[in-house]
Amino acid sequence: MSEELMVRIGLRSARELEITVADGDEFAATYEKAVKGKQLVMWVTDARGHRFGVNVDSIAFVEIDKPIDRGVGF
């Protein structure tokens, strides 16, 4: 089983959407398929089972990286 990865999707509106996915390679394949197939919306399911629809034309970049381990702060 692969490690959960953080995906950051940069939108042309100068905003970013961060999603934790179970498989980074699967996400990359879904993104490439959406772009090559000229789909209007790319649907992504995060590690908790939530689905997100992203307008493919509004995506400026995609970054796939390991999640940052954030400690508890006071």
WOWO-V72434 format. One record per residue. N is the residue number from 1. RES is the residue in one small letter. PSI is psi in whole degrees, 0 to 359 (999 if undefined). D_CENTER is the distance of its C-alpha to the mean C-alpha in Angstrom with 1 decimal. Layout:
N;RES;PSI;D_CENTER
N;RES;PSI;D_CENTER
This chain:
1;m;140;18.7
2;s;163;15.8
3;e;144;14.6
4;e;140;11.6
5;l;152;9.1
6;m;130;7.2
7;v;128;4.0
8;r;123;5.5
9;i;114;5.5
10;g;130;9.3
11;l;152;11.3
12;r;345;14.9
13;s;18;16.3
14;a;33;15.8
15;r;163;13.2
16;e;147;9.8
17;l;121;7.3
18;e;128;6.4
19;i;136;5.1
20;t;121;7.2
21;v;154;7.0
22;a;332;10.5
23;d;110;10.2
24;g;324;8.4
25;d;321;10.9
26;e;320;10.3
27;f;314;6.7
28;a;319;8.4
29;a;320;11.3
30;t;318;9.7
31;y;313;8.6
32;e;319;12.1
33;k;319;13.8
34;a;319;12.7
35;v;313;13.9
36;k;325;17.0
37;g;0;17.9
38;k;44;17.7
39;q;151;16.0
40;l;322;15.9
41;v;135;13.0
42;m;124;9.9
43;w;131;9.6
44;v;137;6.9
45;t;126;8.7
46;d;180;8.0
47;a;338;10.7
48;r;1;13.2
49;g;3;13.2
50;h;141;12.0
51;r;139;10.7
52;f;135;9.0
53;g;126;10.3
54;v;129;9.3
55;n;117;12.3
56;v;323;11.7
57;d;341;14.7
58;s;357;13.3
59;i;124;10.5
60;a;323;12.3
61;f;165;10.1
62;v;131;7.0
63;e;129;7.7
64;i;122;7.4
65;d;164;10.1
66;k;145;12.1
67;p;149;12.1
68;i;129;15.1
69;d;106;18.0
70;r;122;19.4
71;g;172;23.0
72;v;130;24.9
73;g;155;26.5
74;f;999;29.6
